[in-house]
């Protein structure tokens, strides 16, 4: 009888210990995954900041071509869709982004994702092509329209840069 009770207690203690170990391992893995995700998110933002710097330089180059009436010679390309949002999207989908960022920062990421996308890339590329065509066709005010679009993208990219910097500060 006592052997049966001891056996039952041993089984119970073994089960409790197993559950404790499982919970401990899961907590350790989750903590490690969160640290890794935060590191990856910071990397993506730094990488995107670097790309934005290059695009801002390209905007200056485009502006110089427009101002010197040589927009048709501009051969640069804004690959806005190359911005990286892999970790961001993964964290958004599983809801864990809220553990890293405030609502304001999440809105900023979504705002940046609107412009730094295939749609944004196509929009800018189409605008440049339209302005080149307008100059070839001799349309009046083609230079002014091109300058307006360049101003828009300059402000937009600077806003994206500012947003990413704010998010990076929050992550660090």
C-alpha positions as CSV (number, residue, x, y, z in Angstrom):
1,X,0.0,0.0,0.0
2,X,2.8,2.4,1.0
3,X,4.7,1.4,-2.2
4,X,1.6,2.3,-4.2
5,X,1.3,5.7,-2.6
6,X,5.0,6.4,-3.0
7,X,4.8,5.3,-6.7
8,X,1.8,7.7,-7.2
9,X,3.6,10.6,-5.5
10,X,6.7,9.9,-7.6
11,X,4.6,9.9,-10.8
12,X,2.9,13.1,-9.8
13,X,6.2,14.8,-8.9
14,X,7.7,13.6,-12.2
15,X,4.7,15.1,-14.1
16,X,5.0,18.4,-12.3
17,X,8.7,18.5,-12.9
18,X,8.2,17.7,-16.6
19,X,5.6,20.5,-16.9
20,X,8.0,22.9,-15.1
21,X,10.9,22.0,-17.4
22,X,8.6,22.4,-20.5
23,X,7.4,25.8,-19.3
24,X,10.9,26.9,-18.5
25,X,12.2,25.8,-21.9
26,X,9.3,27.5,-23.7
27,X,9.9,30.8,-21.8
28,X,13.6,30.7,-22.6
29,X,12.8,30.1,-26.3
30,X,10.2,32.9,-26.4
31,X,12.6,35.3,-24.8
32,X,15.4,34.3,-27.2
33,X,13.0,34.6,-30.2
34,X,11.9,38.1,-29.0
35,X,15.5,39.2,-28.7
36,X,16.2,37.9,-32.2
37,X,13.1,39.5,-33.7
38,X,14.0,42.8,-32.1
39,X,17.5,42.6,-33.5
40,X,16.2,41.7,-37.0
41,X,13.7,44.5,-36.9
42,X,16.4,47.0,-36.0
43,X,18.6,45.6,-38.8
44,X,15.8,46.0,-41.4
45,X,15.2,49.6,-40.3
46,X,18.9,50.5,-40.5
47,X,19.0,48.8,-43.9
48,X,16.0,50.8,-45.1
49,X,17.5,54.1,-43.8
50,X,20.6,53.4,-45.9
51,X,18.4,52.8,-49.0
52,X,16.5,56.0,-48.3
53,X,19.8,58.0,-48.2
54,X,20.6,56.6,-51.7
55,X,17.2,57.5,-53.0
56,X,17.4,61.0,-51.6
57,X,20.7,61.4,-53.4
58,X,19.0,60.2,-56.6
59,X,16.2,62.7,-56.0
60,X,18.8,65.5,-56.0
61,X,20.3,64.1,-59.2
62,X,16.8,64.0,-60.8
63,X,16.1,67.6,-59.6
64,X,19.4,68.7,-61.2
65,X,18.4,67.0,-64.5
66,X,15.0,68.7,-64.4
67,X,16.4,72.1,-63.6
68,X,18.9,71.9,-66.4
69,X,16.2,70.8,-68.9
70,X,17.8,67.4,-69.3
71,X,15.2,65.1,-67.7
72,X,15.4,62.8,-70.8
73,X,19.0,62.0,-69.9
74,X,18.1,60.8,-66.4
75,X,18.6,57.1,-66.2
76,X,18.3,56.5,-62.4
77,X,15.8,54.1,-61.0
78,X,14.1,54.2,-57.6
79,X,13.7,50.6,-56.5
80,X,11.5,51.5,-53.6
81,X,10.1,48.0,-53.4
82,X,13.5,46.8,-52.2
83,X,12.8,48.1,-48.8
84,X,12.7,45.3,-46.3
85,X,9.6,44.6,-44.2
86,X,10.0,40.9,-43.6
87,X,10.3,40.8,-39.8
88,X,7.8,43.7,-39.5
89,X,5.2,41.8,-41.5
90,X,5.8,38.6,-39.6
91,X,5.4,40.4,-36.3
92,X,2.3,42.2,-37.5
93,X,0.7,39.0,-38.6
94,X,1.2,37.2,-35.3
95,X,0.5,40.3,-33.2
96,X,3.9,40.4,-31.4
97,X,4.9,43.8,-32.8
98,X,2.9,45.3,-30.0
99,X,5.5,44.0,-27.5
100,X,8.2,46.0,-29.3
101,X,6.6,49.2,-30.6
102,X,4.0,51.8,-29.6
103,X,0.8,52.3,-31.7
104,X,2.4,55.5,-33.1
105,X,5.4,53.6,-34.3
106,X,3.3,50.9,-35.9
107,X,1.4,53.6,-37.8
108,X,4.7,55.0,-38.9
109,X,5.8,51.6,-40.2
110,X,2.6,51.2,-42.1
111,X,2.9,54.7,-43.6
112,X,6.4,53.9,-44.8
113,X,5.2,50.6,-46.2
114,X,2.7,52.5,-48.3
115,X,5.4,54.4,-50.2
116,X,8.3,52.0,-50.0
117,X,6.4,49.3,-52.0
118,X,5.9,48.1,-55.5
119,X,3.0,50.6,-55.8
120,X,5.2,53.5,-54.7
121,X,8.0,52.4,-57.1
122,X,5.6,52.1,-60.0
123,X,4.1,55.5,-59.2
124,X,7.4,57.3,-59.1
125,X,8.7,55.5,-62.2
126,X,5.5,56.3,-64.2
127,X,5.7,60.0,-63.1
128,X,9.3,60.2,-64.4
129,X,8.3,58.6,-67.7
130,X,5.4,61.0,-68.1
131,X,7.6,64.0,-67.4
132,X,10.1,62.8,-70.0
133,X,7.3,62.3,-72.5
134,X,5.9,65.7,-71.7
135,X,9.2,67.3,-72.4
136,X,9.6,65.4,-75.6
137,X,6.1,66.6,-76.7
138,X,7.0,70.2,-75.8
139,X,4.2,70.6,-73.2
140,X,4.2,73.9,-71.3
141,X,4.8,73.7,-67.6
142,X,6.3,70.2,-67.9
143,X,9.3,71.3,-65.8
144,X,7.0,72.7,-63.1
145,X,5.0,69.5,-62.9
146,X,8.2,67.5,-62.7
147,X,9.5,69.7,-59.9
148,X,6.3,69.4,-58.0
149,X,6.5,65.6,-58.1
150,X,10.1,65.7,-57.1
151,X,9.3,67.9,-54.1
152,X,6.5,65.4,-53.1
153,X,8.9,62.4,-53.2
154,X,11.7,64.4,-51.5
155,X,9.3,65.2,-48.6
156,X,7.9,61.7,-48.6
157,X,11.3,60.0,-48.4
158,X,12.5,62.5,-45.7
159,X,9.3,61.7,-43.7
160,X,10.0,57.9,-44.1
161,X,13.5,58.5,-42.9
162,X,12.3,60.5,-39.9
163,X,9.7,57.7,-39.1
164,X,12.4,55.0,-39.3
165,X,14.7,57.0,-37.0
166,X,11.9,57.5,-34.5
167,X,11.2,53.7,-34.5
168,X,14.8,52.9,-34.2
169,X,15.1,55.1,-31.1
170,X,12.1,53.3,-29.6
171,X,13.7,49.9,-30.2
172,X,17.0,50.9,-28.6
